[in-house]
Each structure stands twice: as structure tokens, then as C-alpha cells.
Amino acid sequence: MFCTGFRHPLLAIILAIATPGLANAADLKVLASGAVKGVLTELLPAYEKSSGDKVTVLYGPGGALTKRLAGGETADVMIVGSVETEGLIAQGKIVPGSGVPIAAITIGVAIKKGAPRPDISTVDAFKRTLLAAKAIGYRDPATGSTSGTHTARVIEKLGLAQELQARTKLDNSDGEHPELVFKSLVTGETELQFGQITEIVMADGIEVLGPLPAELQKVTLLTASVPTTVKNVNAAETFIAFLAAPPAQERLKAHGFQRVGKP
């Protein structure tokens, strides 16, 4: 449910950008990074009611979704990192100039709620915490996960890959359910779990310990764009404009995203 202070501005912006299309409601297929599942689950009911459009979202790791679109899957809106978007433009899979930055994502460390909070504020402290952990976890890079790929690189960069190998649990869960990535923390199989902060906040029973130290951080600029397979360009552009509008941006911020453009 939306809070009273949020509902009216949101509906107003939807009506302002979507009312002209109400008579010609569209079916939109969206391929979206799992990072936005929590916020889109919250926003879509009001958007669909006011616009008349039906929005179906398929979630997954950005790399995996990029391969799907490049491999011939169709969609009306694509929400992945800017690097993946640029690659798809080069392949002729995204309409040039259609990309709109909607938010930025950072990678963090999750712990079970109520667990001790070790220091990860500096590279040295982070390294000591990793070495002291009984078990750590992150998404298997083979899934195409941005956070998993980056975490593996960070561990390699720190020279800890071999030492941590036996204590590392790689997650291969369904990309449609990013909230399940952190279940090993709840069950006690891992002590620390890496992932995008936006995915950590949507999972039950865990909390954000903190972001990776700045020197090790990866910031992903999330971009919403229009694939060349789009069936209704106006409806796709309206949906993207909705995500970039202030009310939706406020909800993105509340779900752990960072603003892009103007502060």
C-alpha cells in the first residue's frame, strides 16, 4: 500500500503522462534487472490502473537479460546497466537515443538481522572481516550477475581467492527471485553475503552491513530503454517517463537506489 503523502503525487504524474493513451491500452513486456523487483512490485498496480496498460515484467541478472535480448527475445522496455544498454545499441537491439538513466546501484554486504556487525569501512578492515568469516556467499558469476562478477574480481584483487574458496557459497537461484539470493544468511550457511544493496533491502531476515569500501565499489547506472522489437513505442516511452518522474524517483530512493542527475 502507498502512504497517503505519496499516493496523490504519483497518480497525478501517471495521469499527466499516460491519460492520452487510456483509450488505446497496451500490453508491455519489460525485461528488468532483479534489483528493481521490489520497487516495481510497489509501483505497477497504480501505473496499470491509471494508464490502462498491462505491464508484464520478467526479472533476472543484467548479463543474462542482455544475452536473452541479443539472442532474439522480444521486449518493449529493457532495464539494465548502461554498459549492457550500450552494447545492445551497438548490436542493433535497442533504439538509439531511447535510454533514460533512472537510478544508480551500489554493491554491499548483508548480514542476518541482529548478527554482530564487523568493520568493513576500509579496505584493510574489509579484508580482515573476510578472513575472519566462517563462510561468505555471492551470486555465481556464471549467472550473469553484475554483483557476483564484481565480487569475484574484488576477492581476486585482494589476493584472497584461494584462501576463501573453501568457505565460499555461490548462489545459483532463479534470477526471477532476487530476494532468495540471501537465504543462506537466514539459514546460517553463510555469515556474510554480497549483493546489490537494492536487492538486500527487499529480502526478509537480513540487513545491510554497509557498502563496499569506495576503492572496491562498483556503481551501476541503471538505464531504461526501448528495444527495437517494441510493439507500442508511445506506451514504452510513457512507462520510462513514469520511472524517471519525481514520485517514482522517491520510491526508488526509498528502496536503496541512488539518484542520478540532479540531487
N, C-alpha and C positions, 0 to 999 in steps of 0.2 A: 504494500500500500504506500502511496505517496503522502508525504506530510502536507499539511494544509498550505504552508508557505511556499511549497514547490509546485503543487498541482496546477494552479491557475496560470502562472507564467509559462509552464511547459505546454499546456493546452493552447494557450494563446499563440505561442510560436509555431506549433504544429498547424493550427488553423490558418495562420498567416501565410505559411509556405505551402500548405497542402490543399486548401479549400478548392482551388481551381480544378484539381484532379478528382474530386469526390465523385463526379458523375461517371468517370472512367477509371474505376478502381483497378489496380494492377496486382498481379502476383509477383512478388520479388523473391528471388533466391539469392541469399547472401552467404559467401564463404568468409568466415571470420576467425581470426586468431582466438584461441581459447581464453586469452586474457580478458576479452570483453564480454564473456558469457554472463557474469554477474550483473553488470550494468545494463546490458541489452535485455536480459530477462526482466529487469525492472521497468525499462523504458518502453518496450514494444507494445504492451497492451494499450496504453494511451495513444501511441502513434497509430496503431491499426484502427482504433475506434474513431479517431478524428480524421484520418486520411482516407479511410475506406480500403486501403491496400492490405493485402495479406503478405506478411513477411516470414519466410522460412529461412532459418539460419542453421548452417552446418559449421560446427566448430572443429578446430584442430590446430596442431603446431603450424606456425607460419611457413616453414620449409616444406612441409607435407602438402599444405594447401596450394602453394606455388607450383609444386610438381603436378598436382591434380589439374589446375587450370592450364598449365603448359601442355599437359597430356591430352587435352581435349574436352575436359569437363566444362559445362556451361554455367554461367552465373550472371547476375545483374549488378551485384556490388561485391567488391573484394576489399577486405580489411586485413592488411598485413603490414609488415615493416616497410619503410621507404626503400630500403635496398632491394627487397624482393619485388616491390612495385616497379622500380626502375628496370630490373631485369625482365619483367613481364612486358613492359613497354617496348623494350628492345626486341622482344620476340613477337611483337605484334598482337599480344594478348590483352593489353589494356589500352583504352582510348587515351592518346597523348593529351596532357593538359587537364585530365579529369581528376587527378589525385588531389585530395584535400587532407592536410595534416590535421588529425583530430586530438591527438594526445601523445605523451611520451611515457615509456615504461622503463623502470629500472629493475635490476635483479637484487634479491635479498635472501636472507636466511630465515627459515622458520624453525620454531621450537614448539613443543607441546605446551598447551596453556598451563601456567603455573610452574613450569620447569625452571631450573636455575638459568640465569642469563649471563653467559660468558661474554667476555670482551671481544668484539670484532671491529672496533673503531679504527684501528690502524692495520697496516699490512702485517707488521710483526705480531700484534695481538691476534689477528685473524689466523695467522699461521699456527700460533701456539694453541689456539682453540681447536683447530682442525686436528692437530696431532694428539690432543687430549681426548677427542671424541671417541666413544666406543664404536659408533657407526654413523656414516653420513649417507645421504641419498640425493639424487637428482635425476632428471629425465635423461633417458638414454639418447645420446646424440643421433643414433640411427633413426629415431622417430622424426627427425627434422626440427626438433625443439630448439629455439633460439637460446633459452636459458641453459638447457643441457649441454649444447655445443660450447657455449661460453664458459660454463662451469668447468668442463673438462680441460679447456685451454688454460683457465686460471690455475687449476691444480698442477697442470704440467709446467706452467710458468714458474710456480713456486717450488718446483722440484720435488713434489710430494706424490706424484702419480704412483710410483711403485710402492711407497710406504703405505698409502691409503687404499690400495687396490683391494686387499682382502677385507677391508672394513667399509666398502662402498656398495650400496644397493642401487642399481639402475632401475628406474621406473619405466615400464612399457605399457602402462594402462591406456585405455581408449582415449584418443585425443578429443572425443566429443565431451568428455567429462573431466576437465582440468582440475576440478575440486577434489578428485580422487587421488591426485598425484601425491598428496601429503599424508595418506592414510597410514603409512609406515611409522610416522611420528606418533600417531594416536595409539597404535598397537605396541609401540616400544621397540620396533625393529631398527629404527634409526633414532639418533639423538639430535642431529642437525639435518635440515633438508633445504636445498637450494631451489629457487624458482622465481618467477616474476612476482613482484610484490602484489600486483593486481590479482594474481591467482591465489596467493597466500591468504589474502583477506576474505576470499569467498569460501574458504574451507572451514569446516567445523572442527573444534577441539584443538586448534593451533593458533599461534600468534606470530607476528613479525618480531624477530630479534633485532633486525636492523638491515640496512642496505649493505652491499659490499663496500669495502673501502674505496674511496674515489679513484685511487690509482688502478684498481682492478674492475671498476664498474663498466657496464655496457648499457648505454641508453639507446633504446629503440624508439624511433619516431614512427608511430602508428599512422598509416595513411588509408583513407577510404577512397576507392577509385571505381571507375566503370569499365568492366571487361568489354571486349569487342563483341561478345556473344549476347550483350544486353538486348532484352526484348522491348523495354519501355524506358527510353533514356530520360524522359522527364520525371518519371517516378523514381528512378535511381538517383538522379540529381537532387530531388526533393528529400529523399531519405538521407543522403550525405549532408545536405544543408542543415537538416534537423540535428544530426550528430555534432555539427560544428557550431550550432547556435548556443548562446549563453546558458539556457536552462539545462540542456543535456551536458554541457561542459561542467556545470556544477556537480552533476551526478557522477561524471567521470572522475572528478577530483575527489569526491567522497569515497569512491571505490579504489583509491590509491594511485590514480593516474596523475601525471604532471601536465600542467598546461603548456601549450605551445603558442608561439606568437606573443601577443600582448599579455602582460602579467594580470 
